[in-house]
Amino acid sequence: MNVYDSDRMADVLAPIGYAATDVPGDADMVIVNTCHIREQASEKLFSELGRFRNMKNKRAENGDATVIAVAGCVAQAAGAEIIKRAPYVDIVLGPQTYHRLPEMVARATRAQAAGGKNKGILDIEFPEEPKFDHLPQIQAKGSSAFLSVQEGCDKFCTFCVVPYTRGAEYSRPIEDVLGEAKIFAAGGVKEIILLGQNVNAYHGEKTKGEAGSEAGLGYLLHRLAEIDGIERLRYLTSHPIDMDDDLIAAHGEIAELTPFAHLPVQSGSDRILGRMNRHHKIEDYYRIVEKLVAQRAELKLSSDFIVGFPGESDADFEATIKLIKDVKFLQAYSFKYSPRPGTPGALMADQVPEEVKVERLAILQALLVSQQTEFNEASIGKSMPVLFDRRGRMDGQLVGRSPYMQPVHVQASDDFYGEIADVKLLSASANSLGGEIVSDDRLTPSFKTKERASA
């Protein structure tokens, strides 16, 4: 989501003369886009800001002004603290107000030019009108693109700050999503990844502005699959209680929907799920997995896990280990529980000792890595379609992603850059695969375009 938001901030700033630079020392403006999910991200922000303060002072010695902005969820949650601890920051804005950046930049630059003391511009309100209605037309960049379709969360898990930093659930109208996707396809994008804090809670209007005519994510995926040029669809991140039958059926009906789904569970213990306010039980999760695999036998899952949530016993942790062994997750994001200020979990009395969390996380991650390695090794000798979206470290090397999000390295011509080609997998590690393109006829961009047109 932050990658998408960062790209949209660049789009918003382009009309007033800003373009991205890879060299911070050359920047007239620096935006630090933040996440508030984990404690380390919050503390890292102030370390980064100290570095940019030094850069700002050095540029000032040469007569160059610099605007420093902090955006995203940390800005939303701790805007006043940022201005207090880092008074050299010019702008603090939340994730729902970045469409107003040009106005904020104008105010900040006028203040700097006038030589007045920087007071910091704070804009973290939740506007009544969604920001998407005020953003410029999106631009296609690369062969894979993020597309934000839903924001916010109404679930209020006791460990999570998202409802407080992103606000209530909001779904973009279907025609807006399709319009953005068509722009991507026309610009050469082949893979679209739908984004949302609870993406499968999506309930967009079929006709913009028409009340009572809504559809879910399964319907939206069907419509997106109809767009010529879109060859892959993914979505993240989802919640088990929003996995309705239409979405589950879509996994068996839509060829473009990859056989890989991210379905966070957080814990394998019903008792801990209850304390987390997750609204589902483990038997519900198993039932969803069974339905998904029934629709598409080759489907694999990734998930999220939190170890050491307040009150987690050895038995609760073992229940999580059992779930991982049963489902055999292909990938997972796993973390020690980190109390977030303002959440109910942070106030629970029975916090798990740090050393116990460290030990449990090591056990859980070792199991996950072993399962990922096992799957990768089992892929050797198979052929999979790979979307090549970047160049490798070695000369003549391209890197792409399999349908299961595995990084795949091959030696190949640049003709394959941005294209999908069948690759025979020849080697594997825990984190990546190696192979060779097996097509006898080179799948050049012109050949693939003609193939799609004739189809």
C-alpha positions as MATLAB code, in Angstrom:
seq = 'MNVYDSDRMADVLAPIGYAATDVPGDADMVIVNTCHIREQASEKLFSELGRFRNMKNKRAENGDATVIAVAGCVAQAAGAEIIKRAPYVDIVLGPQTYHRLPEMVARATRAQAAGGKNKGILDIEFPEEPKFDHLPQIQAKGSSAFLSVQEGCDKFCTFCVVPYTRGAEYSRPIEDVLGEAKIFAAGGVKEIILLGQNVNAYHGEKTKGEAGSEAGLGYLLHRLAEIDGIERLRYLTSHPIDMDDDLIAAHGEIAELTPFAHLPVQSGSDRILGRMNRHHKIEDYYRIVEKLVAQRAELKLSSDFIVGFPGESDADFEATIKLIKDVKFLQAYSFKYSPRPGTPGALMADQVPEEVKVERLAILQALLVSQQTEFNEASIGKSMPVLFDRRGRMDGQLVGRSPYMQPVHVQASDDFYGEIADVKLLSASANSLGGEIVSDDRLTPSFKTKERASA';
ca = [
       0.000    0.000    0.000;
       2.830    2.418    0.772;
       4.440    1.722   -2.607;
       1.139    2.613   -4.265;
       0.733    5.730   -2.093;
       4.296    6.849   -2.810;
       3.721    6.539   -6.545;
       0.504    8.544   -6.259;
       2.266   11.285   -4.279;
       4.776   11.530   -7.121;
       1.855   11.833   -9.561;
       0.316   14.618   -7.447;
       3.591   16.569   -7.318;
       4.478   16.211  -11.006;
       2.216   19.076  -12.211;
       4.015   21.531   -9.918;
       7.429   20.585  -11.275;
       8.670   17.760   -9.045;
      10.250   14.577  -10.392;
      11.789   11.686   -8.480;
      15.536   11.510   -7.868;
      17.628    8.628   -6.557;
      20.088   11.028   -4.907;
      18.704   12.495   -1.649;
      21.334   15.239   -1.614;
      19.899   16.606   -4.878;
      16.328   16.651   -3.600;
      14.386   19.872   -3.125;
      11.824   17.796   -1.240;
      12.058   14.588    0.766;
       8.961   12.590    1.706;
       9.372    9.835    4.286;
       6.382    7.524    3.827;
       5.794    5.472    6.954;
       4.137    2.358    8.354;
       2.913    2.031   11.940;
       2.411   -1.726   12.139;
       5.601   -2.415   14.098;
       7.503   -0.475   16.716;
      10.813   -0.584   14.856;
       9.341    1.334   11.923;
       8.290    4.195   14.184;
      11.705    4.527   15.800;
      13.495    4.203   12.481;
      11.609    7.279   11.291;
      13.341    9.620   13.731;
      16.726    8.165   12.849;
      16.015    8.829    9.159;
      14.769   12.323    9.922;
      18.024   13.154   11.700;
      19.917   12.223    8.550;
      17.682   14.412    6.400;
      18.031   17.313    8.853;
      21.775   17.249    8.289;
      21.190   17.178    4.541;
      18.766   20.090    4.807;
      21.278   22.160    6.789;
      24.065   21.395    4.324;
      21.909   22.409    1.372;
      20.932   25.615    3.181;
      24.622   26.564    3.414;
      24.666   26.548   -0.403;
      21.471   28.596   -0.599;
      19.217   25.648   -1.492;
      15.915   25.183    0.318;
      14.625   21.716    1.230;
      11.117   20.671    2.195;
      10.904   17.629    4.479;
       7.569   15.829    4.754;
       6.463   12.808    6.764;
       3.536   10.845    5.342;
       1.686    7.638    6.082;
       0.438    5.890    9.186;
       3.082    7.042   11.672;
       2.297   10.586   10.594;
      -1.398    9.908   11.179;
      -0.849    8.414   14.627;
       1.936   10.652   15.943;
       1.787   13.860   13.922;
       2.049   16.241   16.876;
       4.950   14.247   18.346;
       6.832   14.378   15.044;
       6.557   18.155   14.875;
       7.643   18.417   18.500;
      10.611   16.027   18.253;
      11.662   17.108   14.755;
      10.757   20.817   14.371;
      12.720   20.981   11.114;
       9.999   18.856    9.451;
       7.875   21.098    7.226;
       4.868   18.883    6.515;
       3.167   16.004    8.313;
       0.290   14.390    6.427;
      -1.803   11.274    6.844;
      -2.550    8.601    4.230;
      -5.928   10.139    3.403;
      -4.708   13.670    2.635;
      -1.785   13.340    0.222;
      -3.938   14.622   -2.629;
      -3.544   18.030   -0.904;
       0.264   17.930   -1.097;
       0.651   20.727   -3.677;
      -1.155   23.154   -1.375;
       0.984   22.097    1.594;
       4.193   22.417   -0.424;
       3.222   25.914   -1.537;
       2.620   26.971    2.069;
       5.908   25.432    3.244;
       8.000   27.029    0.484;
       6.392   30.418    1.056;
       7.223   30.165    4.765;
      10.848   29.259    3.984;
      11.188   32.096    1.476;
       9.824   34.564    4.030;
      12.476   33.455    6.500;
       9.930   32.792    9.230;
      10.270   30.119   11.886;
       9.055   26.745   10.685;
       5.868   25.793   12.525;
       5.188   22.612   10.574;
       2.036   21.929    8.550;
      -0.078   19.169   10.080;
      -2.846   17.605    7.957;
      -4.046   14.279    9.343;
      -7.820   14.625    9.204;
     -10.062   12.074    7.527;
     -11.755   14.040    4.723;
     -15.399   13.374    3.884;
     -14.615   12.914    0.202;
     -12.223   10.045   -0.677;
      -8.808   11.126   -1.889;
      -9.146    9.029   -5.049;
     -11.652   11.543   -6.434;
      -8.951   14.228   -6.378;
      -5.927   12.331   -7.700;
      -4.556   12.799  -11.241;
      -4.811   10.015  -13.786;
      -2.510    7.158  -12.884;
       0.469    6.259  -15.101;
       1.607    2.771  -16.070;
       5.100    1.881  -14.828;
       6.587   -1.521  -15.589;
       4.961   -4.870  -16.227;
       3.429   -5.312  -12.749;
       1.360   -2.724  -10.927;
      -0.348   -2.204   -7.589;
      -3.948   -1.007   -7.700;
      -5.579    0.167   -4.492;
      -9.250   -0.836   -4.410;
     -10.049   -0.721   -0.695;
      -8.724    1.118    2.335;
      -9.308    1.086    6.048;
     -10.553   -1.572    8.426;
     -13.605   -2.119   10.625;
     -12.343   -5.282   12.327;
     -10.470   -3.711   15.272;
      -8.090   -6.581   16.009;
      -6.631   -5.845   19.429;
      -3.029   -5.813   18.145;
      -3.600   -3.506   15.182;
      -3.474    0.259   14.613;
      -4.905    0.261   11.070;
      -8.480    1.291   12.028;
      -7.013    4.309   13.807;
      -4.530    5.335   11.104;
      -6.376    4.399    7.899;
      -9.941    4.891    9.075;
     -13.120    2.985    8.272;
     -13.406    0.566    5.375;
     -13.911    2.255    2.018;
     -14.241    0.580   -1.390;
     -13.619    2.384   -4.654;
     -16.374    2.268   -7.311;
     -15.921   -0.560   -9.797;
     -15.760    1.732  -12.826;
     -12.908    3.696  -11.219;
     -10.941    0.489  -10.611;
     -11.571   -0.775  -14.142;
     -10.562    2.578  -15.611;
      -7.257    2.506  -13.764;
      -6.657   -1.110  -14.784;
      -7.263   -0.280  -18.455;
      -4.676    2.498  -18.258;
      -2.223   -0.020  -16.831;
      -2.980   -2.551  -19.569;
      -2.583    0.051  -22.315;
       0.810    0.932  -20.844;
       2.088   -2.641  -20.968;
       1.212   -3.853  -17.460;
       0.567   -7.601  -17.447;
       0.056   -8.233  -13.738;
      -2.223   -6.274  -11.405;
      -2.052   -6.721   -7.642;
      -5.198   -5.458   -5.925;
      -4.511   -3.789   -2.593;
      -6.498   -3.148    0.549;
      -6.069   -3.321    4.286;
      -8.974   -5.793    4.049;
      -9.083   -6.248    0.299;
     -11.641   -9.055    0.339;
     -14.043   -6.822    2.271;
     -14.344   -4.913   -1.012;
     -17.925   -3.887   -1.848;
     -17.697   -1.374   -4.673;
     -20.548    0.372   -6.436;
     -21.321   -1.145   -9.823;
     -22.429    2.257  -11.042;
     -20.640    5.193   -9.456;
     -22.994    7.178   -7.275;
     -25.784    4.602   -7.514;
     -26.747    3.418   -4.048;
     -27.674   -0.200   -3.426;
     -25.778   -1.595   -6.391;
     -22.618   -3.110   -4.945;
     -20.470   -6.126   -5.763;
     -17.651   -7.950   -4.028;
     -14.088   -8.831   -4.906;
     -15.038  -11.972   -6.822;
     -17.140   -9.922   -9.253;
     -14.403   -7.305   -9.592;
     -11.804   -9.972  -10.427;
     -14.055  -11.347  -13.178;
     -14.368   -7.868  -14.703;
     -10.623   -7.250  -14.501;
      -9.899  -10.591  -16.181;
     -11.869   -9.367  -19.220;
      -9.354   -6.564  -19.894;
      -7.118   -7.401  -22.838;
      -3.464   -7.590  -21.883;
      -3.953   -8.397  -18.184;
      -2.522  -11.886  -17.774;
      -2.140  -12.126  -14.005;
      -4.269  -11.037  -11.063;
      -3.429  -11.138   -7.366;
      -4.888   -9.539   -4.256;
      -3.733   -8.764   -0.726;
      -4.208   -8.615    2.127;
      -7.357  -10.476    3.131;
      -9.274  -11.542    6.231;
     -10.741  -15.040    6.733;
     -14.221  -13.791    7.633;
     -14.481  -11.963    4.296;
     -13.671  -15.015    2.135;
     -17.151  -15.406    0.657;
     -18.238  -18.138   -1.759;
     -18.047  -15.846   -4.804;
     -14.392  -15.040   -4.135;
     -13.542  -18.667   -3.413;
     -15.252  -19.727   -6.650;
     -13.269  -17.110   -8.580;
     -10.104  -19.092   -7.855;
     -11.505  -21.949   -9.933;
     -13.123  -19.807  -12.612;
     -10.528  -17.151  -13.482;
      -7.386  -18.403  -15.221;
      -5.648  -15.050  -14.702;
      -6.022  -15.315  -10.906;
      -2.787  -16.907   -9.715;
      -2.929  -20.136   -7.667;
      -1.495  -18.350   -4.662;
      -3.427  -16.482   -1.968;
      -2.372  -14.526    1.093;
      -4.731  -15.323    3.971;
      -3.489  -14.075    7.363;
      -4.461  -16.207   10.351;
      -2.111  -14.758   13.057;
      -2.475  -17.712   15.470;
      -3.500  -21.353   15.478;
      -5.199  -21.092   18.876;
      -8.899  -20.291   19.208;
      -8.238  -18.784   22.622;
      -5.649  -16.359   21.250;
      -7.776  -15.580   18.192;
     -10.529  -14.589   20.600;
      -8.179  -12.305   22.501;
      -7.052  -10.832   19.196;
     -10.712  -10.160   18.268;
     -10.234  -11.945   14.959;
     -13.923  -12.988   14.652;
     -13.133  -16.478   13.358;
     -12.000  -19.826   14.714;
      -9.405  -22.257   13.427;
     -12.066  -24.662   12.120;
     -13.335  -21.778    9.956;
      -9.832  -21.282    8.563;
      -9.421  -24.986    7.757;
     -12.821  -24.944    6.021;
     -11.800  -21.989    3.822;
      -8.545  -23.697    2.873;
     -10.442  -26.860    1.917;
     -12.844  -24.858   -0.263;
     -10.012  -23.009   -2.006;
      -8.090  -26.196   -2.780;
     -11.317  -27.824   -4.002;
     -11.615  -25.008   -6.529;
      -7.976  -25.223   -7.604;
      -5.898  -28.166   -6.478;
      -2.531  -26.485   -7.091;
      -3.392  -23.433   -4.962;
      -0.952  -22.567   -2.178;
      -1.240  -20.138    0.699;
       0.870  -17.593    2.500;
      -0.083  -16.093    5.833;
       0.811  -13.804    8.744;
       1.719  -14.984   12.232;
       2.199  -13.165   15.523;
       3.988  -15.066   18.279;
       3.943  -14.068   21.916;
       0.602  -12.276   21.938;
      -0.425  -11.490   25.527;
      -1.499  -14.662   27.319;
      -0.083  -17.050   24.700;
       0.779  -20.316   26.454;
       2.975  -23.155   25.252;
      -0.207  -24.988   24.221;
      -1.408  -21.989   22.210;
       1.932  -21.800   20.423;
       1.888  -25.526   19.684;
      -1.559  -25.086   18.121;
      -0.012  -22.549   15.737;
       2.776  -24.977   14.865;
       0.170  -27.676   14.175;
      -1.715  -25.357   11.834;
       1.467  -24.570    9.893;
       2.267  -28.269    9.530;
      -1.276  -29.058    8.412;
      -1.661  -26.294    5.828;
       1.990  -26.203    4.655;
       2.225  -22.491    3.931;
       4.405  -21.594    0.992;
       5.422  -18.250    2.513;
       4.611  -16.273    5.644;
       5.291  -13.029    7.430;
       5.994  -13.762   11.078;
       6.706  -11.382   13.941;
       7.075  -11.140   17.680;
       4.128   -9.321   19.188;
       4.927   -5.615   19.420;
       2.539   -3.534   21.583;
       1.204   -0.595   19.620;
       0.150    2.451   21.649;
      -3.591    2.970   21.709;
      -4.508   -0.650   20.977;
      -6.243   -2.934   23.524;
      -3.462   -5.512   23.267;
      -0.930   -3.037   24.633;
      -2.989   -2.743   27.838;
      -3.306   -6.488   28.503;
      -1.603   -7.503   31.711;
      -0.206  -10.917   30.769;
       2.513   -9.827   28.314;
       4.801  -12.667   27.203;
       8.479  -12.274   28.216;
      10.767  -11.144   25.400;
      13.026  -14.198   25.628;
      10.013  -16.497   25.187;
       8.874  -14.553   22.114;
      12.359  -14.772   20.617;
      12.509  -18.547   21.132;
       9.042  -19.165   19.730;
       9.653  -16.988   16.688;
      12.856  -18.894   15.902;
      11.009  -22.232   16.055;
       8.143  -20.976   13.902;
      10.377  -19.387   11.286;
      12.564  -22.480   11.024;
       9.467  -24.538   10.232;
       8.254  -22.023    7.656;
      11.654  -21.897    5.951;
      11.786  -25.699    5.800;
       8.367  -25.792    4.123;
       9.332  -23.077    1.657;
      12.573  -24.890    0.827;
      10.715  -28.170    0.381;
       8.259  -26.604   -2.062;
      11.024  -24.892   -4.031;
      13.032  -28.094   -4.304;
       9.919  -29.973   -5.411;
       9.581  -27.437   -8.234;
      12.851  -28.552   -9.852;
      12.162  -30.130  -13.231;
       8.799  -28.409  -13.634;
       7.979  -25.615  -16.051;
       6.208  -22.482  -14.849;
       5.256  -19.188  -16.499;
       7.499  -16.424  -15.182;
       6.920  -12.681  -15.471;
      10.339  -11.029  -15.889;
      10.162   -7.654  -14.172;
      13.776   -6.779  -13.326;
      17.359   -7.377  -14.334;
      19.648   -9.534  -12.238;
      23.049   -8.789  -10.770;
      24.879  -10.789  -13.427;
      25.273   -9.727  -17.048;
      22.497  -11.125  -19.215;
      20.440  -12.207  -16.220;
      16.724  -11.528  -15.793;
      14.684  -12.068  -12.647;
      10.983  -12.719  -12.541;
       8.209  -14.177  -10.425;
       6.482  -17.516  -10.762;
       2.724  -17.756  -10.131;
       3.685  -18.588   -6.537;
       5.705  -15.373   -6.130;
       8.992  -17.273   -6.154;
      11.919  -15.228   -7.535;
      13.271  -16.994  -10.634;
      16.692  -16.214  -12.183;
      17.521  -17.018  -15.816;
      20.077  -16.065  -18.435;
      18.009  -14.490  -21.182;
      17.845  -11.784  -23.788;
      16.368   -8.413  -22.909;
      13.588   -9.315  -25.352;
      12.008  -11.157  -22.438;
      12.092   -8.168  -20.075;
       8.519   -7.300  -19.088;
       7.214  -10.501  -20.691;
       5.850  -13.819  -19.437;
       7.671  -16.939  -20.637;
       7.743  -20.613  -19.665;
      10.799  -21.507  -17.615;
      12.081  -24.959  -16.753;
      13.251  -24.846  -13.133;
      16.701  -26.357  -12.623;
      17.843  -25.259   -9.168;
      16.333  -24.120   -5.888;
      17.151  -22.539   -2.557;
      14.936  -21.403    0.306;
      14.390  -18.010   -1.295;
      14.692  -18.363   -5.074;
      14.822  -20.614   -8.116;
      17.010  -20.863  -11.193;
      16.057  -22.084  -14.624;
      16.089  -21.684  -18.371;
      13.499  -20.469  -20.845;
      12.103  -23.519  -22.620;
      10.176  -21.955  -25.520;
      11.637  -22.948  -28.884;
      10.121  -19.844  -30.469;
      11.321  -16.693  -28.783;
       8.394  -14.979  -27.101;
       9.291  -11.482  -28.190;
       6.918   -8.637  -27.334;
       5.726   -8.395  -30.964;
       4.946  -12.130  -31.141;
       2.990  -12.038  -27.896;
       1.018   -8.989  -28.978;
      -0.047  -10.689  -32.197;
      -0.894  -13.858  -30.300;
      -3.202  -11.991  -27.936;
      -4.820  -10.090  -30.798;
      -5.594  -13.246  -32.758;
      -6.933  -14.941  -29.637;
];
